Each structure stands twice: as C-alpha cells, then as structure tokens.
Amino acid sequence: MKLKIDNAALADAFFEDARLMGIVAPIAPYQFCWQLNQTLGFNFRLNADAEIQLQKKNRQYFFSLYEYLESNGFTAHYLYHNHFDGEYLLPEFKHLDFLWLTKGDTIDDALYNHLIQTIKIMHAVQLVSELQPLQVKHKANLIF
C-alpha cells in the first residue's frame, strides 16, 4: 500500500490561521528587517534552518526566511524574500519583493490594517497589500 501526501490539504491547513501581505521594497532583506525592527519594535531574525530551497531548471534557488515570534508565544511573523537570482518563490507575484505571513492567534482587522499602514510609510516601501490565500497558486512554496 502506497501512502501519498496531499499537498493541497497540507497547504490549506498551513494557511488556515494565517494572513499574508505582499510588499514592494527594493532593498536587501537584512536592511528591510532592520527597518521593520526599528519601526515596529519587532525582532525579525534570519532563520537559516527554514530557508526555502526550490529546484528549477536543474538549479537550486534559496529564498531567505526571517522570523519573529511575539512574546505571548501565540503569533508568529515570517518574512520571505520573494526572489533569488532571477527566480521567484511565488512566480504569480513577480512584482513583490517580500511576503509577510502572520500565523497563530486571530489577528484583529484594525490591528492588521494599522500594521499595513505603518509599513507603507517606511523608507523604500513602495506598496503593501494583503493577499488572499485563493490568489496564491504556489502555496506549497511557503511551507517550511
């Protein structure tokens, strides 16, 4: 008997308690995280163990992942760099530099909108918008 992993069900479960935003900010990921940490009082750190690796065209591509866990321990923030050497983590969003995934506790809409508005006024940020899970075709690429 063969067991088969249902990637669609895995992705749906992963996104069940998540919110996702796309950000256009053409700067280095470490600089962007530093700005986020300074502006929001967060503590984003590179999580090298959770780096996303994709193989395309017989090459390996590595997408950095930064992580911040809120002090209450229930909400986690993940910042993905969307491109590496001409390839994209989410090819349907080639215009986005970063993807910010928030998981855990239900996030209040007013608080989430305040977060988006705060990011929009940061240096080098050109666009911030919430993405709906239905818009994401390559959800499995975000699962680490």
C-alpha positions as a Python dict, from the first residue, in 0.01 Angstrom:
ca = {
    (1, 'M'): (0, 0, 0),
    (2, 'K'): (136, 339, -102),
    (3, 'L'): (71, 648, 102),
    (4, 'K'): (50, 977, -81),
    (5, 'I'): (95, 1318, 74),
    (6, 'D'): (-193, 1551, -3),
    (7, 'N'): (-6, 1880, -64),
    (8, 'A'): (-329, 2074, -117),
    (9, 'A'): (-463, 1967, 223),
    (10, 'L'): (-126, 2047, 382),
    (11, 'A'): (-128, 2396, 230),
    (12, 'D'): (-489, 2457, 335),
    (13, 'A'): (-408, 2357, 693),
    (14, 'F'): (-97, 2577, 694),
    (15, 'F'): (-294, 2881, 576),
    (16, 'E'): (-598, 2819, 797),
    (17, 'D'): (-489, 3064, 1067),
    (18, 'A'): (-267, 3282, 850),
    (19, 'R'): (-272, 3623, 685),
    (20, 'L'): (-43, 3719, 403),
    (21, 'M'): (71, 4053, 268),
    (22, 'G'): (290, 4141, -26),
    (23, 'I'): (545, 4420, -8),
    (24, 'V'): (739, 4606, -276),
    (25, 'A'): (1059, 4740, -120),
    (26, 'P'): (1364, 4706, -347),
    (27, 'I'): (1626, 4681, -71),
    (28, 'A'): (1828, 4397, 81),
    (29, 'P'): (1631, 4169, 315),
    (30, 'Y'): (1857, 4240, 614),
    (31, 'Q'): (1807, 4615, 565),
    (32, 'F'): (1432, 4576, 540),
    (33, 'C'): (1422, 4363, 857),
    (34, 'W'): (1632, 4620, 1040),
    (35, 'Q'): (1382, 4891, 939),
    (36, 'L'): (1088, 4675, 1049),
    (37, 'N'): (1255, 4605, 1383),
    (38, 'Q'): (1327, 4974, 1440),
    (39, 'T'): (984, 5098, 1329),
    (40, 'L'): (762, 4831, 1481),
    (41, 'G'): (967, 4718, 1779),
    (42, 'F'): (978, 4366, 1633),
    (43, 'N'): (1278, 4133, 1641),
    (44, 'F'): (1294, 3970, 1299),
    (45, 'R'): (1591, 3732, 1270),
    (46, 'L'): (1718, 3524, 982),
    (47, 'N'): (1616, 3160, 1025),
    (48, 'A'): (1878, 2978, 818),
    (49, 'D'): (1731, 2640, 915),
    (50, 'A'): (1399, 2729, 750),
    (51, 'E'): (1545, 2873, 428),
    (52, 'I'): (1325, 2772, 135),
    (53, 'Q'): (1504, 2573, -135),
    (54, 'L'): (1350, 2518, -477),
    (55, 'Q'): (1493, 2331, -769),
    (56, 'K'): (1412, 2473, -1111),
    (57, 'K'): (1588, 2428, -1443),
    (58, 'N'): (1843, 2192, -1283),
    (59, 'R'): (1950, 2461, -1036),
    (60, 'Q'): (1897, 2522, -668),
    (61, 'Y'): (1741, 2850, -556),
    (62, 'F'): (1748, 2970, -196),
    (63, 'F'): (1490, 3210, -53),
    (64, 'S'): (1570, 3363, 284),
    (65, 'L'): (1319, 3349, 567),
    (66, 'Y'): (1313, 3587, 863),
    (67, 'E'): (1112, 3506, 1172),
    (68, 'Y'): (970, 3695, 1469),
    (69, 'L'): (773, 3527, 1746),
    (70, 'E'): (562, 3759, 1961),
    (71, 'S'): (639, 3747, 2332),
    (72, 'N'): (300, 3592, 2408),
    (73, 'G'): (414, 3289, 2208),
    (74, 'F'): (96, 3256, 2004),
    (75, 'T'): (161, 3472, 1699),
    (76, 'A'): (449, 3422, 1457),
    (77, 'H'): (556, 3652, 1175),
    (78, 'Y'): (752, 3521, 877),
    (79, 'L'): (911, 3741, 615),
    (80, 'Y'): (1008, 3569, 289),
    (81, 'H'): (1233, 3722, 27),
    (82, 'N'): (1040, 3656, -295),
    (83, 'H'): (1328, 3643, -542),
    (84, 'F'): (1669, 3483, -581),
    (85, 'D'): (1892, 3500, -888),
    (86, 'G'): (1608, 3565, -1134),
    (87, 'E'): (1363, 3313, -989),
    (88, 'Y'): (1062, 3375, -767),
    (89, 'L'): (927, 3196, -463),
    (90, 'L'): (576, 3290, -579),
    (91, 'P'): (601, 3340, -958),
    (92, 'E'): (244, 3477, -969),
    (93, 'F'): (370, 3777, -768),
    (94, 'K'): (693, 3866, -951),
    (95, 'H'): (645, 4234, -869),
    (96, 'L'): (664, 4170, -493),
    (97, 'D'): (997, 4178, -311),
    (98, 'F'): (872, 4037, 20),
    (99, 'L'): (590, 3821, 151),
    (100, 'W'): (485, 3862, 514),
    (101, 'L'): (296, 3570, 663),
    (102, 'T'): (136, 3600, 1006),
    (103, 'K'): (16, 3282, 1180),
    (104, 'G'): (-125, 3200, 1518),
    (105, 'D'): (-386, 3392, 1709),
    (106, 'T'): (-665, 3552, 1512),
    (107, 'I'): (-537, 3893, 1416),
    (108, 'D'): (-776, 4180, 1468),
    (109, 'D'): (-854, 4356, 1137),
    (110, 'A'): (-792, 4702, 1284),
    (111, 'L'): (-452, 4593, 1419),
    (112, 'Y'): (-358, 4429, 1089),
    (113, 'N'): (-461, 4739, 891),
    (114, 'H'): (-256, 4956, 1129),
    (115, 'L'): (43, 4728, 1063),
    (116, 'I'): (-4, 4766, 687),
    (117, 'Q'): (-36, 5146, 714),
    (118, 'T'): (279, 5166, 928),
    (119, 'I'): (479, 4958, 680),
    (120, 'K'): (353, 5172, 388),
    (121, 'I'): (520, 5486, 527),
    (122, 'M'): (859, 5322, 583),
    (123, 'H'): (1160, 5426, 376),
    (124, 'A'): (1197, 5230, 48),
    (125, 'V'): (848, 5075, 73),
    (126, 'Q'): (651, 5137, -246),
    (127, 'L'): (350, 4909, -197),
    (128, 'V'): (187, 4694, 71),
    (129, 'S'): (-126, 4490, 11),
    (130, 'E'): (-300, 4198, 175),
    (131, 'L'): (-309, 3883, -37),
    (132, 'Q'): (-593, 3634, -16),
    (133, 'P'): (-496, 3265, 1),
    (134, 'L'): (-705, 3200, -312),
    (135, 'Q'): (-472, 3433, -507),
    (136, 'V'): (-167, 3222, -418),
    (137, 'K'): (-112, 2946, -673),
    (138, 'H'): (214, 2811, -527),
    (139, 'K'): (114, 2789, -160),
    (140, 'A'): (336, 2486, -103),
    (141, 'N'): (644, 2707, -168),
    (142, 'L'): (572, 2896, 154),
    (143, 'I'): (556, 2587, 375),
    (144, 'F'): (878, 2521, 559),
}
